[in-house]
Amino acid sequence: MDLNREHEYLRACSSEAACQYLATKVRQWRRRESLSQAELATRAEVPLRTYKRFETHGKANLVTFIQVLGALGRTQYLFMLFPTPVAHRPSVDERLKQLAPTKFKA
């Protein structure tokens, strides 16, 4: 699935489908790192049964999910969930007013 299709899918999917999507992504990263489920569960400090339930069904609490992300070295991307808003950029008219010479009283 390409990036645009993933974005479209995530905008339209249910909460359950989004959880399953995240679990699938975690499984892909775990396999890319050549880790077993048991190894990742140990690194994440979660019970193996809990980890398996997450990976299979997409069911986990937020703490477990964060611990798994940490074990995969992915927590640095959490800030992207709530990006800092871009500061107000002045319109062209506002910029022109700022550039206009000011009159000084003599």
Number of C-alpha atoms within 10 A of each C-alpha: 7 6 8 9 10 11 11 10 15 14 10 10 12 11 10 12 15 16 18 18 19 17 23 17 13 20 18 12 15 18 12 9 11 11 14 12 17 15 14 22 21 15 14 20 14 17 13 16 12 15 25 17 13 23 21 13 16 21 19 17 10 9 10 19 21 16 19 24 19 14 18 17 10 14 14 9 9 11 9 8 7 7 8 8 6 6 6 6 8 10 9 9 9 10 11 11 11 11 9 8 8 8 6 5 4 3
